Amino acid sequence: MSIVTLDPTTGFGSSEAFPLAPRPATLRGQVLGVIANGLGDSEIMFDAISDALCDTDGLAGVTKIVKPSVAVPPLPAQWDEILVSATVAITGFGGCGSCSTRSMRDALDLEAAGIPAVCIVHSALEPAVRAMARLVGADDYPVIVIDYPHNPTAMWTKEEAAELAAQVVDAVRLRLTR
């Protein structure tokens, strides 16, 4: 088993930009990895995004893991599952600084492992997520932002979670492909 980590010394003042994983032309035949942190009803949103991309883009499959807590990395076995099966990935969602920045770190770790990823965050936590990206030299890392009136802690109705998925699915596709 290998563990991929980020070198925090490559940001601020480094001449090297954080390299993004190469994006596929389309999502057809790709396996979507989903790293959910289990916050509120965000898992419903991730499931709806996955279903929509399977229906419209011809994904070959979906591998979803739910982390044991909102502000921690996936368990080693969960990382192995994602790294072995996923060819593109989405992460998120956080209602606090540590939840959101951990989701961004998950996305950056996936990129470092060669898996194109995107992080979905709430506008209230976007500054913290952007700071995390800057730490590794990924100042322009693509994130998808959900705004008010939607609650940052993902305490949504099932209908609202499905509505959010419909609102962001095109942005997910755009950020995972070239």
N, CA and C atoms as a LAMMPS dump frame, in Angstrom:
ITEM: TIMESTEP
0
ITEM: NUMBER OF ATOMS
534
ITEM: BOX BOUNDS ff ff ff
-5.0000000000000000e+02 5.0000000000000000e+02
-5.0000000000000000e+02 5.0000000000000000e+02
-5.0000000000000000e+02 5.0000000000000000e+02
ITEM: ATOMS id mol type element x y z
1 1 1 N 0.84 -1.167 0
2 1 2 C 0 0 0
3 1 3 C 0.89 1.236 0
4 2 1 N 0.558 2.196 -0.839
5 2 2 C 1.284 3.455 -0.831
6 2 3 C 0.322 4.559 -0.431
7 3 1 N 0.829 5.525 0.291
8 3 2 C 0.035 6.66 0.702
9 3 3 C 0.599 7.886 -0.002
10 4 1 N -0.262 8.61 -0.68
11 4 2 C 0.139 9.813 -1.38
12 4 3 C -0.163 10.997 -0.48
13 5 1 N 0.822 11.856 -0.284
14 5 2 C 0.626 13.047 0.527
15 5 3 C 1.073 14.27 -0.244
16 6 1 N 0.68 15.424 0.245
17 6 2 C 1.091 16.675 -0.361
18 6 3 C 2.286 17.229 0.387
19 7 1 N 3.179 17.875 -0.339
20 7 2 C 4.312 18.555 0.267
21 7 3 C 3.91 20.006 0.486
22 8 1 N 3.659 20.412 1.734
23 8 2 C 3.173 21.768 1.966
24 8 3 C 4.207 22.837 1.661
25 9 1 N 5.45 22.467 1.411
26 9 2 C 6.488 23.454 1.136
27 9 3 C 6.493 23.914 -0.311
28 10 1 N 5.618 23.353 -1.168
29 10 2 C 5.621 23.748 -2.579
30 10 3 C 4.8 24.997 -2.835
31 11 1 N 4.026 25.449 -1.865
32 11 2 C 3.21 26.649 -2.053
33 11 3 C 3.973 27.897 -1.68
34 12 1 N 3.289 29.012 -1.537
35 12 2 C 3.827 30.315 -1.153
36 12 3 C 5.316 30.473 -1.44
37 13 1 N 5.626 31.136 -2.5
38 13 2 C 7.016 31.401 -2.827
39 13 3 C 7.656 30.341 -3.697
40 14 1 N 6.983 29.231 -3.92
41 14 2 C 7.534 28.197 -4.782
42 14 3 C 7.359 28.611 -6.234
43 15 1 N 8.316 28.262 -7.056
44 15 2 C 8.18 28.568 -8.484
45 15 3 C 7.385 27.483 -9.196
46 16 1 N 7.061 26.43 -8.488
47 16 2 C 6.328 25.32 -9.099
48 16 3 C 4.833 25.442 -8.819
49 17 1 N 4.032 25.317 -9.858
50 17 2 C 2.585 25.274 -9.697
51 17 3 C 2.181 23.832 -9.421
52 18 1 N 1.119 23.666 -8.69
53 18 2 C 0.605 22.334 -8.397
54 18 3 C 0.059 21.732 -9.686
55 19 1 N 0.546 20.564 -10.085
56 19 2 C 0.077 19.985 -11.347
57 19 3 C -1.276 19.285 -11.178
58 20 1 N -2.219 19.67 -12.02
59 20 2 C -3.505 18.979 -12.021
60 20 3 C -3.372 17.685 -12.81
61 21 1 N -4.121 16.687 -12.41
62 21 2 C -4.144 15.426 -13.144
63 21 3 C -4.738 15.675 -14.53
64 22 1 N -4.264 14.966 -15.538
65 22 2 C -4.826 15.141 -16.889
66 22 3 C -6.31 14.785 -16.909
67 23 1 N -7.094 15.628 -17.538
68 23 2 C -8.54 15.416 -17.641
69 23 3 C -8.86 14.605 -18.888
70 24 1 N -9.842 13.691 -18.785
71 24 2 C -10.29 12.988 -19.992
72 24 3 C -11.138 13.931 -20.849
73 25 1 N -11.286 13.594 -22.102
74 25 2 C -12.1 14.408 -23.012
75 25 3 C -13.574 14.368 -22.619
76 26 1 N -14.037 13.207 -22.19
77 26 2 C -15.432 13.043 -21.765
78 26 3 C -15.444 12.147 -20.527
79 27 1 N -16.611 12.016 -19.938
80 27 2 C -16.765 11.115 -18.781
81 27 3 C -17.177 9.698 -19.2
82 28 1 N -17.441 9.5 -20.48
83 28 2 C -17.838 8.176 -20.958
84 28 3 C -16.767 7.144 -20.598
85 29 1 N -17.203 6.068 -19.927
86 29 2 C -16.303 4.995 -19.553
87 29 3 C -15.483 5.248 -18.287
88 30 1 N -15.6 6.438 -17.705
89 30 2 C -14.859 6.765 -16.48
90 30 3 C -15.58 6.204 -15.261
91 31 1 N -14.827 5.998 -14.2
92 31 2 C -15.408 5.584 -12.913
93 31 3 C -15.305 6.779 -11.973
94 32 1 N -16.45 7.243 -11.505
95 32 2 C -16.508 8.391 -10.618
96 32 3 C -16.267 7.955 -9.182
97 33 1 N -15.249 8.53 -8.563
98 33 2 C -15.026 8.337 -7.136
99 33 3 C -15.705 9.462 -6.391
100 34 1 N -16.409 9.128 -5.333
101 34 2 C -17.073 10.128 -4.507
102 34 3 C -16.538 9.99 -3.097
103 35 1 N -15.945 11.066 -2.591
104 35 2 C -15.501 11.083 -1.2
105 35 3 C -16.417 12.051 -0.464
106 36 1 N -17.384 11.493 0.239
107 36 2 C -18.346 12.285 1
108 36 3 C -17.917 12.308 2.462
109 37 1 N -18.157 13.441 3.11
110 37 2 C -17.795 13.487 4.526
111 37 3 C -18.969 13.182 5.447
112 38 1 N -20.128 12.912 4.879
113 38 2 C -21.273 12.496 5.675
114 38 3 C -22.023 13.631 6.343
115 39 1 N -21.672 14.867 6.036
116 39 2 C -22.315 16.005 6.685
117 39 3 C -23.739 16.187 6.19
118 40 1 N -24.67 16.289 7.104
119 40 2 C -26.066 16.568 6.774
120 40 3 C -26.597 15.655 5.69
121 41 1 N -27.212 16.269 4.693
122 41 2 C -27.792 15.521 3.575
123 41 3 C -26.958 15.628 2.308
124 42 1 N -25.672 15.942 2.471
125 42 2 C -24.816 16.086 1.287
126 42 3 C -24.683 14.775 0.516
127 43 1 N -24.79 13.655 1.2
128 43 2 C -24.691 12.364 0.513
129 43 3 C -25.81 12.195 -0.512
130 44 1 N -26.986 12.717 -0.213
131 44 2 C -28.102 12.674 -1.163
132 44 3 C -27.734 13.459 -2.419
133 45 1 N -27.105 14.624 -2.219
134 45 2 C -26.673 15.429 -3.357
135 45 3 C -25.634 14.671 -4.191
136 46 1 N -24.64 14.062 -3.537
137 46 2 C -23.615 13.316 -4.272
138 46 3 C -24.221 12.14 -5.035
139 47 1 N -25.181 11.45 -4.423
140 47 2 C -25.842 10.34 -5.117
141 47 3 C -26.588 10.837 -6.353
142 48 1 N -27.256 11.985 -6.232
143 48 2 C -28 12.527 -7.376
144 48 3 C -27.049 12.98 -8.486
145 49 1 N -25.9 13.561 -8.118
146 49 2 C -24.902 13.942 -9.133
147 49 3 C -24.397 12.691 -9.838
148 50 1 N -24.081 11.666 -9.074
149 50 2 C -23.593 10.407 -9.649
150 50 3 C -24.614 9.797 -10.592
151 51 1 N -25.873 9.754 -10.154
152 51 2 C -26.938 9.193 -10.993
153 51 3 C -27.076 9.978 -12.299
154 52 1 N -27.042 11.304 -12.203
155 52 2 C -27.193 12.135 -13.4
156 52 3 C -26.049 11.898 -14.379
157 53 1 N -24.814 11.822 -13.859
158 53 2 C -23.664 11.601 -14.75
159 53 3 C -23.676 10.199 -15.353
160 54 1 N -24.174 9.219 -14.619
161 54 2 C -24.317 7.87 -15.191
162 54 3 C -25.323 7.891 -16.337
163 55 1 N -26.434 8.589 -16.127
164 55 2 C -27.495 8.639 -17.127
165 55 3 C -27.09 9.412 -18.38
166 56 1 N -26.422 10.543 -18.205
167 56 2 C -26.161 11.423 -19.344
168 56 3 C -24.778 11.273 -19.957
169 57 1 N -23.8 10.788 -19.181
170 57 2 C -22.421 10.809 -19.658
171 57 3 C -21.808 9.426 -19.845
172 58 1 N -22.542 8.382 -19.504
173 58 2 C -22.026 7.041 -19.725
174 58 3 C -20.885 6.634 -18.81
175 59 1 N -20.953 7.042 -17.546
176 59 2 C -19.939 6.572 -16.598
177 59 3 C -19.933 5.05 -16.565
178 60 1 N -18.771 4.483 -16.365
179 60 2 C -18.662 3.023 -16.243
180 60 3 C -19.052 2.56 -14.85
181 61 1 N -19.067 3.474 -13.896
182 61 2 C -19.442 3.109 -12.539
183 61 3 C -19.15 4.232 -11.565
184 62 1 N -19.52 3.981 -10.317
185 62 2 C -19.316 4.941 -9.234
186 62 3 C -18.79 4.176 -8.029
187 63 1 N -17.76 4.717 -7.411
188 63 2 C -17.253 4.193 -6.149
189 63 3 C -17.392 5.304 -5.124
190 64 1 N -18.269 5.099 -4.152
191 64 2 C -18.497 6.131 -3.139
192 64 3 C -18.017 5.637 -1.787
193 65 1 N -17.322 6.522 -1.09
194 65 2 C -16.966 6.233 0.294
195 65 3 C -17.474 7.387 1.149
196 66 1 N -17.824 7.07 2.371
197 66 2 C -18.217 8.08 3.346
198 66 3 C -17.19 8.014 4.464
199 67 1 N -16.503 9.12 4.667
200 67 2 C -15.434 9.162 5.656
201 67 3 C -16.001 8.941 7.065
202 68 1 N -15.156 8.475 7.99
203 68 2 C -15.64 8.199 9.346
204 68 3 C -16.001 9.45 10.136
205 69 1 N -15.541 10.605 9.696
206 69 2 C -15.865 11.87 10.346
207 69 3 C -15.646 12.977 9.329
208 70 1 N -16.222 14.136 9.585
209 70 2 C -16.221 15.206 8.591
210 70 3 C -14.863 15.86 8.346
211 71 1 N -13.982 15.854 9.331
212 71 2 C -12.734 16.609 9.212
213 71 3 C -11.497 15.731 9.186
214 72 1 N -11.654 14.494 8.765
215 72 2 C -10.525 13.563 8.713
216 72 3 C -10.404 13.005 7.3
217 73 1 N -9.232 12.463 6.972
218 73 2 C -9.103 11.831 5.656
219 73 3 C -9.862 10.506 5.641
220 74 1 N -10.08 9.983 4.455
221 74 2 C -10.651 8.634 4.385
222 74 3 C -9.737 7.637 5.098
223 75 1 N -10.325 6.567 5.578
224 75 2 C -9.527 5.492 6.175
225 75 3 C -8.607 4.901 5.104
226 76 1 N -7.48 4.311 5.488
227 76 2 C -6.574 3.731 4.484
228 76 3 C -7.27 2.772 3.506
229 77 1 N -8.158 1.936 3.994
230 77 2 C -8.874 1.011 3.094
231 77 3 C -9.782 1.78 2.134
232 78 1 N -10.37 2.9 2.598
233 78 2 C -11.208 3.71 1.724
234 78 3 C -10.358 4.39 0.632
235 79 1 N -9.178 4.903 1.011
236 79 2 C -8.28 5.493 0.015
237 79 3 C -7.898 4.451 -1.032
238 80 1 N -7.554 3.261 -0.555
239 80 2 C -7.187 2.199 -1.498
240 80 3 C -8.318 1.925 -2.478
241 81 1 N -9.547 1.865 -1.973
242 81 2 C -10.706 1.596 -2.824
243 81 3 C -10.855 2.683 -3.895
244 82 1 N -10.73 3.943 -3.498
245 82 2 C -10.854 5.048 -4.448
246 82 3 C -9.689 5.04 -5.441
247 83 1 N -8.471 4.9 -4.932
248 83 2 C -7.298 4.964 -5.81
249 83 3 C -7.259 3.827 -6.823
250 84 1 N -7.793 2.665 -6.458
251 84 2 C -7.791 1.514 -7.36
252 84 3 C -8.892 1.618 -8.412
253 85 1 N -10.036 2.191 -8.04
254 85 2 C -11.171 2.129 -8.967
255 85 3 C -11.502 3.443 -9.671
256 86 1 N -11.323 4.579 -9.017
257 86 2 C -11.774 5.852 -9.588
258 86 3 C -10.809 6.369 -10.651
259 87 1 N -11.382 6.954 -11.705
260 87 2 C -10.58 7.626 -12.733
261 87 3 C -10.851 9.129 -12.742
262 88 1 N -11.936 9.564 -12.116
263 88 2 C -12.268 10.971 -11.863
264 88 3 C -12.973 10.987 -10.504
265 89 1 N -13.031 12.164 -9.843
266 89 2 C -13.621 12.16 -8.5
267 89 3 C -14.209 13.508 -8.101
268 90 1 N -15.147 13.458 -7.142
269 90 2 C -15.693 14.65 -6.505
270 90 3 C -15.576 14.478 -4.993
271 91 1 N -15.367 15.604 -4.309
272 91 2 C -15.278 15.61 -2.855
273 91 3 C -16.122 16.746 -2.31
274 92 1 N -16.306 16.763 -1.001
275 92 2 C -17.015 17.838 -0.312
276 92 3 C -17.918 17.182 0.705
277 93 1 N -18.572 17.781 1.393
278 93 2 C -19.083 19.11 1.529
279 93 3 C -18.776 19.509 2.956
280 94 1 N -18.595 20.723 3.294
281 94 2 C -18.241 21.041 4.665
282 94 3 C -19.007 22.207 5.217
283 95 1 N -19.35 22.109 6.457
284 95 2 C -20.084 23.181 7.107
285 95 3 C -19.215 23.993 8.04
286 96 1 N -17.964 23.628 8.136
287 96 2 C -17.044 24.386 8.988
288 96 3 C -15.688 24.425 8.287
289 97 1 N -14.763 25.191 8.832
290 97 2 C -13.457 25.334 8.199
291 97 3 C -12.7 24.024 8.085
292 98 1 N -12.687 23.227 9.156
293 98 2 C -11.924 21.979 9.103
294 98 3 C -12.584 20.949 8.19
295 99 1 N -13.907 20.946 8.119
296 99 2 C -14.611 20.019 7.22
297 99 3 C -14.316 20.357 5.765
298 100 1 N -14.443 21.626 5.438
299 100 2 C -14.268 22.069 4.062
300 100 3 C -12.82 21.954 3.601
301 101 1 N -11.891 22.367 4.453
302 101 2 C -10.492 22.293 4.039
303 101 3 C -10.04 20.851 3.924
304 102 1 N -10.594 19.956 4.729
305 102 2 C -10.252 18.534 4.587
306 102 3 C -10.795 18.002 3.265
307 103 1 N -11.978 18.429 2.878
308 103 2 C -12.519 18.003 1.58
309 103 3 C -11.642 18.509 0.443
310 104 1 N -11.152 19.748 0.556
311 104 2 C -10.239 20.272 -0.464
312 104 3 C -8.946 19.469 -0.468
313 105 1 N -8.448 19.145 0.702
314 105 2 C -7.224 18.341 0.786
315 105 3 C -7.435 16.981 0.132
316 106 1 N -8.612 16.386 0.328
317 106 2 C -8.917 15.115 -0.333
318 106 3 C -8.829 15.275 -1.852
319 107 1 N -9.394 16.376 -2.375
320 107 2 C -9.343 16.622 -3.829
321 107 3 C -7.904 16.797 -4.297
322 108 1 N -7.117 17.542 -3.545
323 108 2 C -5.722 17.767 -3.93
324 108 3 C -4.906 16.473 -3.852
325 109 1 N -5.188 15.646 -2.858
326 109 2 C -4.509 14.347 -2.763
327 109 3 C -4.864 13.456 -3.958
328 110 1 N -6.119 13.513 -4.391
329 110 2 C -6.52 12.751 -5.577
330 110 3 C -5.771 13.252 -6.814
331 111 1 N -5.69 14.558 -6.968
332 111 2 C -4.943 15.144 -8.095
333 111 3 C -3.493 14.663 -8.071
334 112 1 N -2.881 14.679 -6.883
335 112 2 C -1.488 14.239 -6.758
336 112 3 C -1.33 12.772 -7.126
337 113 1 N -2.396 11.995 -6.95
338 113 2 C -2.378 10.582 -7.307
339 113 3 C -2.736 10.356 -8.78
340 114 1 N -2.984 11.451 -9.526
341 114 2 C -3.291 11.327 -10.946
342 114 3 C -4.758 11.202 -11.274
343 115 1 N -5.634 11.469 -10.301
344 115 2 C -7.084 11.359 -10.519
345 115 3 C -7.682 12.762 -10.556
346 116 1 N -8.224 13.189 -11.704
347 116 2 C -8.859 14.506 -11.768
348 116 3 C -9.989 14.594 -10.749
349 117 1 N -10.036 15.697 -10.008
350 117 2 C -11.039 15.833 -8.954
351 117 3 C -11.566 17.255 -8.912
352 118 1 N -12.705 17.405 -8.263
353 118 2 C -13.278 18.715 -7.996
354 118 3 C -13.892 18.675 -6.605
355 119 1 N -13.791 19.795 -5.913
356 119 2 C -14.329 19.918 -4.557
357 119 3 C -15.561 20.817 -4.598
358 120 1 N -16.633 20.371 -3.964
359 120 2 C -17.862 21.157 -3.87
360 120 3 C -17.924 21.732 -2.455
361 121 1 N -18.036 23.058 -2.363
362 121 2 C -18.006 23.743 -1.07
363 121 3 C -19.114 24.783 -0.995
364 122 1 N -19.351 25.259 0.214
365 122 2 C -20.307 26.346 0.423
366 122 3 C -19.563 27.673 0.375
367 123 1 N -20.223 28.701 -0.098
368 123 2 C -19.596 30.021 -0.219
369 123 3 C -19.065 30.533 1.12
370 124 1 N -19.691 30.164 2.222
371 124 2 C -19.237 30.617 3.536
372 124 3 C -17.841 30.083 3.862
373 125 1 N -17.472 28.954 3.257
374 125 2 C -16.185 28.324 3.535
375 125 3 C -15.204 28.428 2.378
376 126 1 N -15.594 29.098 1.31
377 126 2 C -14.712 29.206 0.148
378 126 3 C -13.358 29.849 0.478
379 127 1 N -13.305 30.901 1.307
380 127 2 C -11.983 31.474 1.613
381 127 3 C -11.03 30.466 2.265
382 128 1 N -11.521 29.653 3.159
383 128 2 C -10.662 28.645 3.807
384 128 3 C -10.196 27.605 2.8
385 129 1 N -11.075 27.195 1.904
386 129 2 C -10.734 26.208 0.883
387 129 3 C -9.701 26.78 -0.088
388 130 1 N -9.887 28.025 -0.472
389 130 2 C -8.923 28.677 -1.371
390 130 3 C -7.554 28.805 -0.697
391 131 1 N -7.545 29.076 0.6
392 131 2 C -6.27 29.155 1.334
393 131 3 C -5.566 27.8 1.324
394 132 1 N -6.305 26.727 1.499
395 132 2 C -5.72 25.379 1.458
396 132 3 C -5.085 25.126 0.091
397 133 1 N -5.774 25.517 -0.969
398 133 2 C -5.24 25.321 -2.318
399 133 3 C -3.972 26.156 -2.524
400 134 1 N -3.977 27.381 -2.029
401 134 2 C -2.788 28.238 -2.171
402 134 3 C -1.58 27.65 -1.461
403 135 1 N -1.802 26.937 -0.364
404 135 2 C -0.685 26.348 0.382
405 135 3 C 0.164 25.413 -0.47
406 136 1 N -0.455 24.789 -1.46
407 136 2 C 0.289 23.846 -2.297
408 136 3 C 0.545 24.386 -3.7
409 137 1 N 0.268 25.66 -3.908
410 137 2 C 0.515 26.247 -5.216
411 137 3 C -0.587 26.007 -6.222
412 138 1 N -1.787 25.685 -5.744
413 138 2 C -2.927 25.439 -6.634
414 138 3 C -3.928 26.59 -6.525
415 139 1 N -3.427 27.792 -6.7
416 139 2 C -4.247 28.995 -6.498
417 139 3 C -5.536 28.997 -7.315
418 140 1 N -5.485 28.464 -8.519
419 140 2 C -6.645 28.485 -9.406
420 140 3 C -7.386 27.152 -9.445
421 141 1 N -7.228 26.347 -8.399
422 141 2 C -7.872 25.03 -8.396
423 141 3 C -9.381 25.191 -8.562
424 142 1 N -9.984 24.401 -9.454
425 142 2 C -11.418 24.557 -9.711
426 142 3 C -12.275 23.987 -8.578
427 143 1 N -13.094 24.844 -7.985
428 143 2 C -14.064 24.393 -6.986
429 143 3 C -15.454 24.762 -7.477
430 144 1 N -16.422 24.087 -6.95
431 144 2 C -17.81 24.401 -7.253
432 144 3 C -18.417 24.927 -5.964
433 145 1 N -19.032 26.099 -6.049
434 145 2 C -19.523 26.781 -4.855
435 145 3 C -21.05 26.761 -4.82
436 146 1 N -21.558 26.331 -3.674
437 146 2 C -22.991 26.391 -3.379
438 146 3 C -23.193 27.592 -2.465
439 147 1 N -24.239 28.357 -2.707
440 147 2 C -24.437 29.598 -1.965
441 147 3 C -25.735 29.545 -1.158
442 148 1 N -25.947 30.595 -0.416
443 148 2 C -27.212 30.764 0.294
444 148 3 C -28.316 30.922 -0.73
445 149 1 N -29.507 30.511 -0.486
446 149 2 C -30.093 30.225 0.813
447 149 3 C -29.83 28.806 1.326
448 150 1 N -28.992 28.063 0.642
449 150 2 C -28.717 26.693 1.06
450 150 3 C -27.773 26.695 2.261
451 151 1 N -28.122 25.946 3.261
452 151 2 C -27.401 25.895 4.529
453 151 3 C -26.007 25.302 4.354
454 152 1 N -24.961 25.927 4.923
455 152 2 C -23.604 25.399 4.791
456 152 3 C -23.387 24.053 5.477
457 153 1 N -24.244 23.694 6.427
458 153 2 C -24.066 22.403 7.108
459 153 3 C -24.842 21.28 6.431
460 154 1 N -25.35 21.547 5.238
461 154 2 C -26.052 20.546 4.429
462 154 3 C -27.297 19.99 5.116
463 155 1 N -27.904 20.78 5.943
464 155 2 C -29.177 20.387 6.553
465 155 3 C -30.269 20.803 5.571
466 156 1 N -30.428 19.97 4.551
467 156 2 C -31.334 20.26 3.465
468 156 3 C -32.452 19.226 3.446
469 157 1 N -33.533 19.569 2.766
470 157 2 C -34.548 18.561 2.489
471 157 3 C -34.016 17.676 1.368
472 158 1 N -34.59 16.528 1.202
473 158 2 C -34.195 15.643 0.1
474 158 3 C -34.403 16.345 -1.249
475 159 1 N -35.479 17.118 -1.344
476 159 2 C -35.758 17.851 -2.569
477 159 3 C -34.689 18.911 -2.832
478 160 1 N -34.273 19.602 -1.775
479 160 2 C -33.248 20.63 -1.925
480 160 3 C -31.908 20.004 -2.332
481 161 1 N -31.568 18.854 -1.753
482 161 2 C -30.326 18.164 -2.122
483 161 3 C -30.355 17.771 -3.598
484 162 1 N -31.505 17.28 -4.065
485 162 2 C -31.641 16.913 -5.481
486 162 3 C -31.573 18.158 -6.365
487 163 1 N -32.163 19.254 -5.923
488 163 2 C -32.12 20.515 -6.675
489 163 3 C -30.679 21.018 -6.785
490 164 1 N -29.932 20.944 -5.702
491 164 2 C -28.532 21.365 -5.725
492 164 3 C -27.732 20.511 -6.704
493 165 1 N -27.973 19.214 -6.696
494 165 2 C -27.271 18.322 -7.628
495 165 3 C -27.547 18.74 -9.065
496 166 1 N -28.798 19.033 -9.376
497 166 2 C -29.155 19.459 -10.73
498 166 3 C -28.465 20.778 -11.091
499 167 1 N -28.278 21.651 -10.093
500 167 2 C -27.646 22.94 -10.351
501 167 3 C -26.141 22.821 -10.611
502 168 1 N -25.484 21.825 -10.011
503 168 2 C -24.015 21.753 -10.123
504 168 3 C -23.507 20.666 -11.068
505 169 1 N -24.353 19.787 -11.549
506 169 2 C -23.872 18.645 -12.336
507 169 3 C -23.114 19.086 -13.592
508 170 1 N -23.567 20.142 -14.26
509 170 2 C -22.85 20.61 -15.445
510 170 3 C -21.465 21.144 -15.085
511 171 1 N -21.37 21.831 -13.966
512 171 2 C -20.062 22.336 -13.515
513 171 3 C -19.133 21.189 -13.135
514 172 1 N -19.672 20.141 -12.53
515 172 2 C -18.863 18.953 -12.204
516 172 3 C -18.281 18.37 -13.493
517 173 1 N -19.128 18.167 -14.471
518 173 2 C -18.681 17.621 -15.765
519 173 3 C -17.59 18.495 -16.372
520 174 1 N -17.818 19.792 -16.383
521 174 2 C -16.875 20.741 -16.982
522 174 3 C -15.515 20.689 -16.291
523 175 1 N -15.493 20.592 -14.972
524 175 2 C -14.247 20.628 -14.237
525 175 3 C -13.492 19.296 -14.233
526 176 1 N -14.201 18.219 -14.569
527 176 2 C -13.546 16.896 -14.61
528 176 3 C -13.055 16.521 -16.003
529 177 1 N -13.438 17.295 -17
530 177 2 C -13.021 16.986 -18.382
531 177 3 C -12.233 18.166 -18.941
532 178 1 N -11.56 17.887 -20.06
533 178 2 C -10.791 18.995 -20.691
534 178 3 C -11.597 19.684 -21.747
